Structures are given as C-alpha cells and as structure tokens.
Amino acid sequence: MPSSAPPRRHHRLGALAAATLMVTSACTVANSEAGDAGAGGDTLRIVLAQEPPTLEPCESSLTGTGMVVRSNITEPLVERDPTTGDLEPLLSTGWRQTSPTTWVFDIRTGVTFSDGQPFTAEDAAFTIDRAVNSDLMCNVDGYVFGDDSLGLHVDSPTQLTVTTKAPDPILPLRLSFVEIVPRTTATDAKVREPVGTGPYAVADWQTGISITLERNDTYWGDAPAYPRVRYVWRSESSVRAAMIAKGEADMAASVDPVDATPENSIPYPNNETTALRLDGTQAPLDDIRVREAIGLAIDRQAIVDVLFDGNALPAAQLIPSGVVGYNDGLEPRHADPSAASELVAQAKQDGVPVDRQITLVARNGQFPRVAETAEALQYQLGQIGLNVKILMLDTAAQLSYQLRPFPKNVGPIAALIMHGNQAGDAAFTTSQYLLSDGPQSYFGTPELDERIAAAGELSGQERQDAFADIFAYQNEEVVQYAYLAHMRGLMGISPSVHYEPNPATGDELRLAEIRPADGDNR
C-alpha cells in the first residue's frame, strides 16, 4: 500500500474550469480547537466529514454509520477480508451448506456483550430476524437480502441453522453485513446507542458535537491499542486536514486531494463508484434519449483530472474491477456534447418537455469537491439544453432521496450517488440499484429483473458472466445511470498513528487495526 499521496497533476481546465471557477470555494474556519478533538494520549481522535445519521447496527451498511459501528461496537458472524475477499470466522467459528437452501453456523463460545449478557445462537437468530424479517425497514434488509425472509432455527446455544427460500450460494457473505445485537434489543424501533460484542462500547453521544467510544474490557478478542476513541465532524476537508497538521486529530476521513500531502494523508482504493441516478419515471428523464444524452454530455476525464486531481478512473459501470460481475468489455464514454445536444433536440421535437427543471441532488461531504462536481455537471448538462438545479443536502435529508420510499411531487431527480460494493459480488449492487423495486433504484424492466434473479442462483464463471451481461444490458436498454468515476480515497493520518488503509476503509474503519506509531498499547 502506498504511504504518500500521489503527486498533484496540473491540467488545462478548459470549459470545466470556466464552470467550476465561477463559484467561490472558500475555506470555512470551523470549530476546530484542540479541545473539540479530545485530549490525545489515551484517546484516538478521528474527524469525520459528517455526523453519523444513526448508530443502529442494522443500518451499518450506510457509510456514515458503518465507519463507527461495524466491527467496532458490534460484530457479524462472518467477516470479509477487504483485501483478499476471503470470508473469515468471527462470532461464528465455522459454517457449512447442508442442502441448496440450508446453512449451519457454529457459534463462538465464551463471548459476552459489552453490558455483560452472554452471546449465544439465540442472539444470532434474534438479530438476523430483527434485521431481515422485521418491519424496521433496515437498510441491510433491502441492500443485502433483497427483502427475502430467512428461516431461523436455534439447534443449540452453539449452533444456528439458516434456511433460504431459493438456493443462495453466497449466504455467508450476506450475513457478514448483519451486526449482532443482544436479544433484549428493541424490535419496535431502531436504537440510538447499540450494545454489541465488539472491542469498543458507546460511552457518550453528544448530538452535533461528538461520539465517544471506550474500550470493552470484557472483549473476547485481543484488546485494541487505544482505551478511548472520540469522533467529531467537520464538513470542510481543509479543516479536517488542518486538524491533522495542528495535532488536533489523529485521523481524518475523506481528505480532499488539494489538501493532501505526503505528510498528512495516505491514498487507498475504496471501491466507490460515483454516478448520476436518473429518475426515469419523470419527464424529461422518462425518455431514454435524454438519459443517453446526459451520459454523453459528461466529461468524465476532465472531472477526474481537474476535480479529483487524477485520483480516480472514469467509469462505465457501477462496480470496479475485482468485484464478481465486473464487465471488462465496457469502456467509459468520451464526452460528445454535439451528439448529446442532438438527442435532446430530437426528444424536444417529439414533445418531450426537455425544459422542465431537473433537480441534481448531492450530499455535503459525500466526497471531496462534491459541490464543485455538481456545478460542473450542471454546466455540462446546461450546455446540451437541459435545465438543472442543484440541491445540496446534509446526510439525514439526503437519505430520503437515496432510499425508498422516495419523496413525492419533487419533479425529475438526478441523484448524485456514490456506491461502494465492499462485499465483492455484483448481487449486492444489482439487487439494490438495478431491480425495478430495488431500495435505491428508480425503475427497471421485467427482463432486467429476471436476469438478476437468474444470475443470483449461479456460481463460479457462470455467475461472473451473467452479472457482466446485466451491466451491459443496463447500459444499452435501461440507462438509469450516467457514470462518473471509480474513486480512490485519501485518509488523513498523523505521524503518531500507524494504520494501513484497505478498500473498505471508507465504509468501515476497524479501530482494532489502528495503533500508535511507537507500537505501544495505551
């Protein structure tokens, strides 16, 4: 893994710069006093881009939540190595498939929750039922399981049997997204401060200010190096980077390339893909020519070179190389404003209301220079005759546009999304983003739905080929997405801390893997 940020690239900005430089990108001096970031020493101080919307474990597939919760406060039965993709035992010591629809999991003994309750197969069954089979509308339910119910049978305190309606060759991988909670957890509402078996427990959450975790002294595994972790949040990347430089924070999420130096940050491949999700149920986006025009209008290479400082790759699909189902035959489209304008003109001639305002929704802190990216997209789409308004939202408000049920009576939406497939299998993308009724999909087609269902039952090379064909079909026949780039992340890090980022770092920052640079536990 590289230990320094890549050298900054200088490019001729052309029309893209003309659009983005018209908007002031002033650096706001936020509340970044050292006292806000903790006292240091025994406390690992982490500054995030946004306050997590929730710490509910069944929502831990959301980036803001997963950064704090996953494998820190709570743990799954099975854990995926983010570098190799291998599944490793955690709260389950082993598993086996006894029939096409039946899996048996052996449960680790000698584990307690941070509140002292013992962990057994009953808790595992309860958690899966709560996250997957209940009416809580957990993100992990739609994202990972596609709203399919699971059969659960506690064979003994140390053995759990899970059954599926149809053969599911990747069930253990799916269960790696379910963070285990005790069976005393509320089932009629999501929790604010969860209890888990992880190396840390929630000590305090001061809304709008900070979240503090303390080391779980009853943890069954190796004790993490830091007794205490304190999270704060600052929306400006320059402020987060300055907190590293001034010794006010030990780690900072999502550092902007312009703020990165070899001394304050480490780059990593984060498996995130940015794209515009186009609401094909609303005019003018309900016309495939307009959606195709948007894809042709976007100058991906300019956005990568100018706004991402070359710290990304232009994309032609929602998953990056290395994920099962990646189609290496799909090439990113080169910008062609003339062809895009012609498509829009054809649609207008046929009565499509191309002048109707399209709202481009993006989230503050979604990725570095997200506001400037939205402005560049607005400019490029305006150049082909579309009327685009930008709506920048904080995390909680943006979630209503990200997940079903989507807001009503808001007109056509082009949602700027960033999807990270950390599971390494296209099923987690297609079930969420391509199915007609997927939790993060505006629309689809019956044929696409059938293809996704069929691919999900396959394994090996047949599975790879089937999902690769699905991404090609999406691009040719559905066109719900106009892709931007496969991203790379920059993690701000102090010289006093040792940590090696991995492809999951942007979604799941495992605190047990962080230690003082001097190697001493605190």
N, C-alpha and C positions, 0 to 999 in steps of 0.2 A: 504494500500500500504506500503511495507517495507520502512524503512527510511535509510537503510545502505546497502552497497554491501555485497553479500554473502561471507563467508569465503573462502579463496583460497584453492583449492584442490591440493594435490600433488599425482602424479601418476608415475608409471614406464612407461617411454616413449617408450621403445622397438624400433621397426623398424621405427615408425613415427618420434621419436626424431632423430634417425640417419639421416633421410631425412631433417628435418627442421633445425636441429642444424648445419648442414653443411653450411648453408647460414647465413651470418652475418646479424643480425637485429639491426644495430647500431641506436642510437638515435641522430637524427639530430637537432642541435640547430638552430631553425628558427628565423625569425624576430618576437620576442615576447616581445618587450619592451612595457611598460605600455602605452606609447603614442600611440601605434598601436591599443590598445584595447579601447580607449576612456578615458574620464576623470572621469568616475564613477559618483557618486552623482545622478544627474537627468538622467543619461544615463544608460540604461540596456545594458551591454556589453556581446555579445554572440559570441563564436568562433565556427565556423563550420569546418567540415573536408575538404570541397571543396567549391570553389566559385560556386554559382548557375549558371547553364548554361544559364538561361533566367529568367525574371520575368513576362513573358507573362502569363496572367491568364488561358488561355485555355491549358497551359502546366503544370498546378499546380498539376496534378496527379503524376508528376515526383517528387521524394523525395526532390532533391536539391532546386527545385522551390517552392514546397508546404510548406517547412519549413519556408519560408519568406512570401509568398503571402497569403496562404489560411487563411481566417477569420481574417487576419491582415490588408492587403491593400484592398482586395476585400472580398465579402461575397456571399454565394449562397442564393437561395430562401429558401431552406430547409437544415437544419444542422443535422448531425447524432451524437448522443451522443456516443463517442468512448468506453465508459464503458458498458452502457446498450444496445446499439444498437438501441435505440429509435430515431425516427425522430422528430425533434423539429422545430417549425416555426422560421424563421429568416426574410428574406426580403419578404417572403410570410407568411401571418398570418394564413392561413388555405388552405386546398385542399380537393377535393372530386372527385371520379370517377363517371362520369355520364353515361358512357357506357363502354363496354370492351376495347374500343380504345380511349376513351376521358377522359381527366382530366381537371378540372378547378382549377386555383390558384388565391386566393385573395392576392392582393399586398399591402404591408405595406405603409401607408401614412406618410408624414412628414419626409421623408428621402432624403438627398441630397448627391451627390458625393463630394469628397474632393475638387474638383475645383468649387463647388457651383451649379452645374447643378442639377435640381430636378430629383429624381428617380421615374419612372412610369412603367406601364406594357409594354410600348413601348421599354424601355431599356432592360427589361427581355426578350422580344421576340427577339430583336436585338442580344442580347448576345447568346442566345440559337442557333439562326440561324447562327451566326458567328462561333460558336464553333463546331456545329454538322452538319450543312448543307452546309458549305462553302468548298472551296478548300484550306484552310490554312493548312490542314493536322495537326490539333491539336491532341495532344496525348489523350486528353479527348474524342475525337470523336471515335477513334478505341478502346480505353481501356474501355470506359463506354457504348457506344452506338453501337458498332459493325458496324459502318458505315451506320446505318439505319437513314434515314431522318425523321424529325419530322414536323408535321403540326402545324402552329402557328397562332392564331387569337387574336388580341387585342380587347376584348369586350368593355373595357373602360379603363381609366387611372389606375383603381384599380382592373382589372380582366383580366386574361390571360387564354385562352383555348389552350391546347396542345393535339394533336392527334397523334396516332401511327398507322403504317400500320397493325400491328398484336397486339393482346392483350398483354399488358405489365403490369403485376401485381406489378412491382417494379419501375415504372417510377419516383415517388417522390424520391426514393433512388438514382436513376441515376442522377437526377437533382441536388442532393446535391454536385455533383462534378463540376457543372458549376458555375464559379465565375463571378458575374455580373459586366459588364463594361458599361459606357455610350454609347449611340448610335452614338456619334461622334468619337468613336474609329475606327482606320483604319481597313478596311476589306481586303485590298490587301497585307498586311504584318503584321507580328507579332510585338507587341510593346515592347520597351525596359523598359520603366518606366510607368507602368499602373496607371490608375485612378480608384478608387473604392469607396465603401461606408463604408469601414472598419474603425476601430479605429485608424489606422495609415495611413500615406501617404509617398510616396518616397520623400526624401529630397535630396539625393545625392547618386550616384553610381560611385565610382572611380574604374574602371576596374582593377582587380588584387590586390586591396588594401582593400576596404571596401564598405559596403552599409549602408546608414543611413536612418532611418525612423523617422518621427516626428508625434507627436500626432495630430490627426484630431480633431480640436476644434469644428467642426460642426457635430461630430458623433452623431447619433440618440440614441445610447445606453449609457450605463454607461461609463464614461471616464476611460481609463486604468491608472494604477498607475504611469507608467513612461512616462515622456514627450518625451523621445527620446530613440531610440534603435539603436545600432551600431553593425553590423555584420562584423567580419573579419574571415579569414580561415587559418588554419594550418593543413597540411596533416599528421603530426606526432601526434599520440594520446598522447605520453609523453609530448609533448609541450603543447597540449591543457590542460592536467591535471596540468602541472606546472603553466600555466597562472591562473588557479583557485587557486592554492596554494599560488601564489605570489600576489593575489589580482588584477591581470591584466585583468581578465574576471569574469563575474558573472555566466555564464552558458557555458557549452561545450558539443557539440554533439558527440556521438559515442566514449565514452572513452573506451579504451582497458582494459579488466579485470586486466591485470598486472599493470596498472597504477591507478586502482580504490582503494579507501579506504573508510571506513565509513564516513570519514570527507569530502571527495570531490565528492561523487557521490551517485546516487540513481538508483537502478535497476528497470526495468519495462518490462512487456511482450509486445513486439512490433508487434506481428502478422506477422513478416517477416519470410520467408522460403528461405533457400539457396539451390541451386541445380545447376547441370550442364545441360544446354540445348544442346542437341546433334543434329547436322545438319544431319538428315537422308537422305538428298538429295545428299550427297557427300561420296564417298568411302574413308575409310572403314566403315564409320558410317552409310552407307545405308544398311548394313547388321544387322538385328535385333540381331544376336548372339553377335556381337561386342558391341552393345549398352547394351545388357543384361550383358555382361562381365564387362563393366565399372561399372554398378550398383553393381555387386558382388565384385569388387576389392576395392571399397571404404570402409575404416574402419571408419564408422561414429562415433562410440563410442569413438575411440581414438582421432578423431578430436575434438569432443565435450569436452572430458576430458582434453586433452593436450593444444589445441589451444584456446578453448573457456572457459577454466577453469570451466567446468561444467555448464556454463551459457547459456545452450541451451538443446534441446531434439532431438535425432535422428529422422529423418523424413521419411515418406513413401508416402507422397502426398504433393501437392503444397499449401494446406491450413491447418491452425492449428485448433485444437478443438475450438468450439464456432462459427465457420462460417457455415452457412447453406450449406449442401452438404458434410461436413466432414464425411469420412468413418472410423468409429472406428474399423472396421474389418481388416484394412490394417496395417501390422506390419513392422517396419523398418528391412531391410535385414541385417543379420550379414555378415561381411566380409568373403569371401571364395575365396582367391586367386587361389587355385588349380582348383576349378570349373571354375573360370573366365579364367584362362590360357587354360583350355581345350576347352572352347568355341572359344577363339581366334585361337587356333591351328586348330580346325575344319574349321573355316572360311578361314584360310590360305590355308588349303589343298584343299578347293573348289575354290581357285583362287582369294579370296578377298585380296587386297593389304594392309594387316594389317601393313606393314612397312611404309606406307605413313604418312608423318608428320601431326599430328593433332595440331591445334593451340588452346590453352586454353586461352581465353580472359577474363581478370578481370579488375576491376576498382580500382584505387588507392583510399583508404579511403572508399571503399564500405562497409566494416565492419571491426572491429578490427582484426588485424593479417590476413588480406586478402592475402597478399603476401606469408606468411608462409603457409596458407591454399592451395594456388595454387601450392606451391612447394611440399606439402605433396601429393596432388592429382597427380601431375606429377610423383612423385616417385612411388606411388601405381599403377598407370596405366603402368608405365615402367616395373614394376615387372611382369606384365602379358603379356608383349611382344608388347606393343603399344609405338609408337614414339610420344612424346608430347613435344611441345614447349610452353613456357609461353609468353603472350603478355600483359603487364600491361599498362593501358591507363588512362588518366585523363577523367573527366566526359564528356566533349564535344565529344572527339574522341570515347569514349566507346559507346555513344548513337547510332553511326552508326552501331554498331554490335548488339545493343539491339533492335532496331526498324526497321521495313520495311521502305524503301527497303534496304535489307542487302547488304553489299559490294560484288562485283563480283570478280571472279578469285582470291579468297583468300584461296581456299582449304577447307578441312573439319574443322569446328569450334566446339569447346566445350566451350560454353559461360557460365561463372560463373555468375548466376543471383541471385538476392535477391528480392523476390516478397512479397509485403505486401498487403493482402486483408483487407483494413480498412473498406470496405463497409459492410462486414459481410455476403456476399452472393456469392456462387460459380460462379454465372453467370459472375461476373467481372473477374474471373480467367480463366474460360473456353473460353470465347469469345476472350480473349487476348492471352492466352498461348497454347490452345489446338486446336482451329479451324485450318483447313488446311491453310487458308489465314489470320489467326489472326495476328495483328500487331507485336506480339512478339512470333510467332510460326514459326518454320521452315517447318513443314509438318503435315499431319494428314491423316485421312481416311474418305471416304464418310459416312461410318456408324457412326463414331465418330461425324461428323458434324451434322448428322441427330439427334443423341441422344442429342446433346447440344441444338439444336433448339427446340426439343420437351420439354426438361426439362425447358427451359426458359418460357414456357407458363403455367407452373403448379404453384401451390401454396401449402402452408402447408406441411404436411408429404409427399405428393406425390412429391413435389419439392425436399425435402431433400433426399428421396430415389433415385430419378432419377439422381441427381448430384453425390451421393455417388457411384452409379453404374458406372458413367462415369469415376471416378478416378480409379476404379478397372479395367475397360476396357483399360484405358491408360496404366496402368502398365503391363497388360498382352499382349495386341495386338499391341500397338504403341511404347511404350518405348522411348519417346522423351526426358525424364528426368531421370537423376540419382540424387536422392535427397541426401542432406546433413543433414540439421537440421532446426528445428523451433527455431528461435533465441530469445534471450532476450537482451534488450538494457541497456546501462549504460549512464545516463545523468550526466555530471559533473555539480555540483552546489555549489555555495558559501554559507556559513552560513548566509550571509547578504540577501539572496533571499529565498522566500517561493514559492514552486511550487510542485504540486503533478503530476508526470507523469502518462500517461494512455496509452493504446495500440496504440494510434495514434501519440504519441509524436515524433517518429522517422520520420514521414512524414509531420506532421502538428503541429507546436509549437505555440499554441494560446497565444499571448502576453498578452491579457486581463486577463488571468488566473495567471499571474505572478505578484507578489507584493513584496515589501521589507519585510524582516522578522520582522521588527518592526511594520508592519501594516500600516505605514503612506504612503499616496499618495505623490508624489513628485511635 
